Amino acid sequence: MPQTLEAIEHAKRAKKTVIVAINKCDLEAANVMHVKSQLAEKGLQTTDFGGDTECVEISALTGKGVDELLDLLALQAEVLELKANPKGPGRASIIEAKFQQGRGAVASVIVETGTLKSGKPFICGPFAGKVKVLINDRGETVKEATPGTPVEVIGFEELPRVGDTLVEMDSERAAKKLATERQEELRADRLKMPQKSRMEDILAHANDGGSKAVLRLVLKTDVQGSVEAIRNAILDIESDKVDVNFLGAAAGPITEGDVQSASSSDAVLIGFNTKVEAKAARLAKSEGVQIKLYSVVYELIDQVREAMLGLLEPETREKIIGHADVRQVFKVLKGKAAGCYIRDGKVHRKAHARVIRDGIPIFDGKMSTLRRFTEEVQEVKVGLECGIRLGDFNDYLEGDVIECYDLEKIAQTL
């Protein structure tokens, strides 16, 4: 799955020890050896394959292998001498974040050091907050969380990013002061960034060697973790002809602001496991903004790929359908016509045709006359004779070849 591949890449970049739990092993269709071979392809060689990656077969439904997994985690922690001091201010990593109705911004965290306590102020990224409620993995409200404990934290002012660090502070005043300083730094950094004008962007595109089609997207998901996973999966779609530009990507419901952003930039709004606010839906209808909602990530990726293909104009290709040899030239009411013999294929009244002399095309146009004896016909097949006149061309010579062809529209590939 894309999420698994992303987790493997994160672990590799961080140079962390990986323990693999293969779930759903209670099913008859479970193919553990296939999973292990796929892991080996990604550089995770399990111990039974001669590697150093520990792997446990589990079933979250029946509990099979869970005790073995916990023992293995404890053993690895002991071997790696992983320790944390439960004393002092709590420090935790954000592993998931989402908006919940009635609760606001909620984050799932794992305490790394110290003890995280209810009622304590904290700083997380550029925003301050206060721990209002701590909920453990059993859904129970707790007063504190020690190192290694996963908990949900309620009390964020804004939705934190996955990977941010929550640090407990001595006072709300100190937390808000630090948050203000960080926000000022971010604002100053944005002002320092060079801004390009529209014309400069166009010139830069031209200097890069071409005008790529651009698919503009605004992405909203249910949780923060899905944002980066889906965004990276879309950006990983390889294309030399189409660029994807994210005007926004965040967790939460689709709002009027998202619709306005999409409307002003001719973008498509994509929602994954999220809802559309009533006002936003009405605004999207009046502004003509397209909103696409998905609950299956693979369907979303496939639809984006199809949208990228839809931006490409189909290529026009010629399909040769027949050749006619000019054997006689005769006068008609409005000029000259060619008496021909169909050498191969066929000629069609509505097809395109060109006159070829000594291998060089000298005229290209639509067929104005196609006759068999005195009757106008739609098609003449190989081995038959006919009279042909192309547009207002009158310079036919015996020995010329009239090549008949159709123009086909062929969809481009990325």
Secondary structure, DSSP 8 states (H G I E B T S, - for coil): -HHHHHHHHHHHHHT---EEEE--TTSTT--HHHHHHHHHHTT--BGGGTSSBEEEE--TTT-TTHHHHHHHHHHHHHHTT-----SSB-EEEEEEEEEETTTEEEEEEEEEESBEETT-EEEETTEEEEEEEEE-TTS-EESEE-TT-EEEEEEESS---TT-EEEE-S-HHHHHHHHHHHHHHHHHHHHHS----HHHHHHHHHHTTS--EEEEEEEEESBHHHHHHHHHHHHTS--SSEEEEEEEEEES-B-HHHHHHHHHHT-EEEEES--B-HHHHHHHHHHT--EEEES-HHHHHHHHHHHHHHTS--EEEEEEEEEEEEEEEEEETTEEEEEEEEEEEEEETTSEEEEEETTEEEEEEEEEEEEETTEE-SEEETT-EEEEEETT-----TT-EEEEEEEEEE----
